[in-house]
Amino acid sequence: MPTPLALTGGHLSAAQTEHYWEDGFLFPLQVFDETEAAQYRAELEAIERDWLPADLPLPLNTYKRVNAQCVMPLAARLAQNPRVLNAVEGILGPNLMIWSAEFFIKEPHTTHIVGMHQDLTYWGMGETSDQVTAWIALSPATVQSGCMEFVAGSHKNPIMPHNDTFSENNLLSRGQEIAVDVADSDKTPIELQPGQMSLHHGLTIHGSGPNTSDDRRIGFAIRYLNPNARQQVADRDYAMMARGVDTSGNFIHYMPPTANFSPQSLDLYEKIRADQTKALAQGATGDVSLYNKAAAS
């Protein structure tokens, strides 16, 4: 496992920020210790246990996988954690919004993969650099467990052509894969211990392999924006303020949930889901309603 990068008072150094903009990613950053990560994992797994039999409008996996910050206080609390925000601020500046927060889980000994892709292809925000994804490991993310793999410098490309495979083995909503071959030698495995975090640009080409380990691979991804970002495809879009102020008004703001899957948060979830599906579905020929599959990344 790589040695965690040393932060300066919890913040990125100028050299680390430069490294992010050069490679399109940065890792590993220690934001929680192993005990804290284990507590967050236990809280998530208690929600899974308690709510799996509940009569929710959608499967529990959908709520974990898409916009969990709308309906799960745990997700909103993690996304608003000051230690995470301090690192993200080094990339986006002091005004930070949460566009989405999602639990990405690969069960042990499963064959599903995530095709190599660029996130911004499907977000409806164009090729903006006013966003960053923070990915936090709540269990070991290793090559064996199906950690992410990044292609260094690939964020300097525009949005590249992608193919929609709708493959049952590809956990992305459209089974999307970038329409170029990526050599294994060009991929950097993003191995993380519980409590460690990576940051990556939305144009960085990335994917992940199957989980052949004996443990679940549990990751938590937060998509942060600064106020310069804007939705270009859907009629409207939503974000939760995390730090600072919104200087542009490009997104509809909402408050974090106060209880798991409350009626109010479930109603909000459906509004956001309906609007964001328009951006995700642009150019698709199959069903991409957010989401027809339960995991990715």
C-alpha positions as CSV (number, residue, x, y, z in Angstrom):
1,M,0.0,0.0,0.0
2,P,1.3,3.5,-0.8
3,T,2.3,5.7,2.2
4,P,-0.3,8.4,2.9
5,L,0.6,11.9,1.8
6,A,1.5,14.3,4.6
7,L,-1.0,17.2,4.8
8,T,-0.2,20.7,6.1
9,G,-2.5,21.4,8.9
10,G,-5.0,19.1,7.2
11,H,-4.7,21.0,3.9
12,L,-3.0,20.1,0.6
13,S,0.4,21.6,0.0
14,A,1.0,23.7,-3.2
15,A,3.0,20.7,-4.5
16,Q,0.2,18.3,-3.9
17,T,-2.3,20.6,-5.6
18,E,0.1,20.9,-8.6
19,H,0.4,17.1,-8.7
20,Y,-3.4,16.8,-8.8
21,W,-3.6,19.1,-11.8
22,E,-0.8,17.3,-13.5
23,D,-2.1,13.8,-13.1
24,G,-5.8,14.3,-12.7
25,F,-5.8,12.5,-9.4
26,L,-4.2,12.5,-6.0
27,F,-3.9,9.7,-3.3
28,P,-3.7,8.5,-0.6
29,L,-4.9,11.1,1.8
30,Q,-5.6,10.1,5.4
31,V,-8.9,11.7,6.5
32,F,-10.0,9.1,9.1
33,D,-8.1,6.6,11.2
34,E,-9.0,2.9,11.0
35,T,-11.2,3.1,14.1
36,E,-13.3,5.9,12.7
37,A,-13.6,4.1,9.3
38,A,-14.7,1.0,11.1
39,Q,-17.4,3.0,13.0
40,Y,-18.7,4.5,9.7
41,R,-18.7,1.0,8.1
42,A,-20.6,-0.4,11.1
43,E,-23.2,2.4,10.9
44,L,-23.7,1.8,7.2
45,E,-24.1,-1.9,7.7
46,A,-26.6,-1.3,10.5
47,I,-28.7,0.8,8.1
48,E,-28.4,-2.1,5.5
49,R,-29.6,-4.6,8.1
50,D,-32.4,-2.5,9.5
51,W,-33.8,-1.0,6.2
52,L,-33.4,-3.9,3.8
53,P,-36.8,-5.4,4.7
54,A,-38.5,-2.0,4.8
55,D,-41.2,-1.0,2.3
56,L,-39.2,1.7,0.6
57,P,-40.4,3.1,-2.8
58,L,-37.1,2.0,-4.4
59,P,-34.6,-0.8,-3.6
60,L,-32.3,0.1,-0.7
61,N,-29.3,-0.3,-3.0
62,T,-30.6,2.5,-5.2
63,Y,-30.7,4.9,-2.3
64,K,-27.2,3.9,-1.3
65,R,-25.8,4.1,-4.8
66,V,-27.5,7.4,-6.0
67,N,-27.7,10.7,-4.0
68,A,-27.4,9.0,-0.6
69,Q,-26.9,12.4,0.9
70,C,-30.6,13.2,0.3
71,V,-32.0,10.4,2.4
72,M,-29.2,9.1,4.7
73,P,-27.8,11.4,7.4
74,L,-24.6,9.3,7.5
75,A,-23.9,10.2,3.9
76,A,-24.5,13.9,4.4
77,R,-22.4,13.9,7.6
78,L,-19.5,12.2,5.8
79,A,-19.7,14.5,2.9
80,Q,-19.6,17.6,5.2
81,N,-16.7,16.4,7.3
82,P,-14.3,19.2,7.8
83,R,-11.2,17.0,7.2
84,V,-12.5,16.0,3.8
85,L,-13.5,19.5,2.9
86,N,-10.1,20.9,3.9
87,A,-8.5,18.7,1.3
88,V,-11.1,19.4,-1.4
89,E,-10.7,23.1,-0.8
90,G,-7.2,22.9,-2.1
91,I,-8.7,21.9,-5.5
92,L,-11.9,23.9,-5.8
93,G,-11.5,26.8,-3.4
94,P,-13.4,27.9,-0.3
95,N,-17.0,27.6,-1.7
96,L,-18.0,24.0,-1.9
97,M,-21.2,22.2,-2.8
98,I,-22.1,18.5,-2.7
99,W,-23.7,17.4,-6.0
100,S,-24.0,13.7,-5.0
101,A,-22.7,11.3,-2.4
102,E,-22.8,7.5,-3.0
103,F,-21.8,4.2,-1.4
104,F,-20.0,2.0,-3.9
105,I,-20.0,-1.6,-2.7
106,K,-18.6,-4.7,-4.4
107,E,-19.5,-7.9,-2.6
108,P,-16.7,-10.5,-2.1
109,H,-16.0,-12.9,-4.9
110,T,-18.1,-11.1,-7.5
111,T,-17.2,-10.7,-11.2
112,H,-18.7,-7.3,-11.9
113,I,-16.3,-4.6,-13.2
114,V,-16.6,-0.9,-14.1
115,G,-15.5,-0.1,-17.7
116,M,-12.9,2.6,-18.2
117,H,-14.8,5.9,-18.6
118,Q,-14.9,9.7,-17.9
119,D,-17.5,10.8,-15.3
120,L,-18.3,14.1,-16.9
121,T,-19.5,12.4,-20.1
122,Y,-22.8,11.8,-18.3
123,W,-23.3,14.6,-15.8
124,G,-24.5,17.3,-18.2
125,M,-21.9,19.8,-17.0
126,G,-19.6,19.8,-20.0
127,E,-15.9,19.6,-19.5
128,T,-15.7,21.7,-16.4
129,S,-12.8,21.6,-13.9
130,D,-15.1,23.1,-11.2
131,Q,-15.7,19.7,-9.7
132,V,-13.8,16.9,-8.0
133,T,-14.7,13.5,-6.7
134,A,-13.4,12.4,-3.3
135,W,-13.5,8.6,-2.9
136,I,-13.1,7.3,0.7
137,A,-12.4,3.7,1.5
138,L,-14.4,2.1,4.4
139,S,-12.8,-1.3,3.7
140,P,-9.5,-2.1,2.0
141,A,-9.5,-1.1,-1.7
142,T,-6.8,-3.2,-3.3
143,V,-6.2,-4.7,-6.7
144,Q,-7.6,-8.0,-5.4
145,S,-10.8,-6.3,-4.1
146,G,-11.3,-4.2,-7.3
147,C,-9.9,-0.8,-6.5
148,M,-10.2,2.0,-9.0
149,E,-7.5,2.5,-11.7
150,F,-6.7,5.9,-13.1
151,V,-4.9,6.9,-16.3
152,A,-2.5,9.7,-15.4
153,G,-2.9,12.9,-17.4
154,S,-6.1,11.7,-19.2
155,H,-8.0,14.7,-17.7
156,K,-6.2,16.9,-20.2
157,N,-8.3,15.3,-23.0
158,P,-11.8,16.5,-23.9
159,I,-14.8,14.2,-23.3
160,M,-13.9,11.3,-25.5
161,P,-16.4,8.9,-27.4
162,H,-17.9,6.2,-25.2
163,N,-19.8,3.1,-26.2
164,D,-23.0,2.1,-24.3
165,T,-22.7,-1.7,-23.9
166,F,-25.5,-2.2,-21.4
167,S,-23.5,-5.2,-20.3
168,E,-24.7,-7.1,-17.3
169,N,-21.1,-7.4,-16.1
170,N,-20.5,-3.6,-16.2
171,L,-21.9,-1.8,-13.2
172,L,-22.3,1.6,-14.8
173,S,-25.8,2.7,-15.6
174,R,-25.3,2.3,-19.4
175,G,-22.4,-0.2,-19.3
176,Q,-20.5,2.7,-20.8
177,E,-16.8,2.3,-21.8
178,I,-14.5,4.7,-23.4
179,A,-14.1,3.9,-27.1
180,V,-10.4,3.5,-27.0
181,D,-8.2,0.7,-25.7
182,V,-6.4,1.6,-22.5
183,A,-3.2,-0.4,-21.9
184,D,-2.7,-2.0,-18.5
185,S,0.7,-0.2,-18.3
186,D,-1.1,3.1,-18.4
187,K,-3.3,2.4,-15.4
188,T,-2.4,3.4,-11.8
189,P,-4.1,1.2,-9.1
190,I,-5.6,3.4,-6.5
191,E,-5.1,1.2,-3.4
192,L,-6.5,2.7,-0.2
193,Q,-6.7,1.5,3.4
194,P,-9.9,2.2,5.4
195,G,-10.0,5.9,6.2
196,Q,-7.9,6.9,3.2
197,M,-9.2,9.1,0.3
198,S,-8.4,9.8,-3.3
199,L,-9.3,12.8,-5.4
200,H,-10.0,12.7,-9.1
201,H,-11.0,15.0,-11.9
202,G,-14.2,14.2,-13.9
203,L,-12.3,13.8,-17.1
204,T,-9.8,11.4,-15.7
205,I,-10.2,8.0,-17.4
206,H,-10.8,5.3,-14.7
207,G,-12.5,2.0,-14.0
208,S,-12.1,-1.0,-11.7
209,G,-11.9,-4.7,-11.8
210,P,-13.8,-7.5,-9.9
211,N,-13.7,-8.1,-6.2
212,T,-11.9,-11.5,-5.8
213,S,-11.2,-10.9,-2.1
214,D,-13.0,-12.3,1.0
215,D,-14.3,-8.9,2.1
216,R,-16.7,-6.3,0.8
217,R,-15.1,-3.4,-1.0
218,I,-16.9,-0.4,0.4
219,G,-16.2,3.0,-0.9
220,F,-17.9,6.3,-0.4
221,A,-17.7,8.9,-3.3
222,I,-18.6,12.5,-3.0
223,R,-18.9,14.7,-6.1
224,Y,-18.1,18.3,-5.1
225,L,-18.7,21.4,-7.1
226,N,-17.8,25.1,-6.7
227,P,-20.3,27.7,-7.8
228,N,-18.8,28.1,-11.3
229,A,-20.2,24.7,-12.3
230,R,-23.6,24.6,-14.0
231,Q,-26.0,22.1,-15.4
232,Q,-26.2,22.3,-19.2
233,V,-28.6,19.5,-20.2
234,A,-31.2,19.1,-17.5
235,D,-33.7,21.9,-16.9
236,R,-32.5,22.3,-13.3
237,D,-30.1,20.6,-10.9
238,Y,-29.6,20.5,-7.1
239,A,-26.7,20.7,-4.6
240,M,-26.2,20.8,-0.9
241,M,-23.9,23.6,0.5
242,A,-20.9,22.2,2.3
243,R,-18.8,25.3,3.0
244,G,-18.7,28.9,2.1
245,V,-21.3,30.6,-0.1
246,D,-23.0,30.1,-3.5
247,T,-21.9,33.0,-5.6
248,S,-23.7,31.9,-8.8
249,G,-27.1,30.4,-8.0
250,N,-26.8,27.7,-10.6
251,F,-28.2,25.0,-8.4
252,I,-31.3,24.6,-6.2
253,H,-30.1,24.1,-2.6
254,Y,-31.6,21.8,0.1
255,M,-30.8,20.8,3.6
256,P,-29.3,17.5,4.8
257,P,-31.8,14.9,6.0
258,T,-32.5,14.6,9.7
259,A,-33.6,10.9,9.7
260,N,-33.1,7.9,7.4
261,F,-35.6,7.8,4.5
262,S,-38.1,10.3,5.9
263,P,-41.1,11.0,3.7
264,Q,-39.8,14.6,3.1
265,S,-36.4,13.4,2.0
266,L,-37.9,10.6,-0.2
267,D,-40.0,13.2,-2.0
268,L,-36.9,15.4,-2.6
269,Y,-35.0,12.4,-3.8
270,E,-37.6,11.7,-6.5
271,K,-37.5,15.3,-7.7
272,I,-33.7,15.2,-8.0
273,R,-33.8,11.8,-9.6
274,A,-36.3,12.9,-12.2
275,D,-34.3,16.0,-13.2
276,Q,-30.9,14.4,-13.2
277,T,-32.0,11.5,-15.3
278,K,-32.5,13.9,-18.2
279,A,-28.7,14.6,-18.2
280,L,-27.7,11.0,-17.7
281,A,-30.0,9.8,-20.5
282,Q,-28.7,12.2,-23.2
283,G,-27.9,10.1,-26.3
284,A,-28.8,6.8,-24.7
285,T,-30.8,4.1,-26.5
286,G,-31.7,2.0,-23.4
287,D,-33.1,2.5,-19.9
288,V,-30.8,4.7,-17.8
289,S,-33.2,5.9,-15.1
290,L,-31.0,6.7,-12.1
291,Y,-29.9,3.8,-11.9
292,N,-30.8,0.5,-13.3
293,K,-27.8,-1.1,-11.5
294,A,-26.7,-1.0,-8.0
295,A,-23.0,-0.1,-7.9
296,A,-20.1,1.4,-9.8
297,S,-16.6,2.9,-9.6
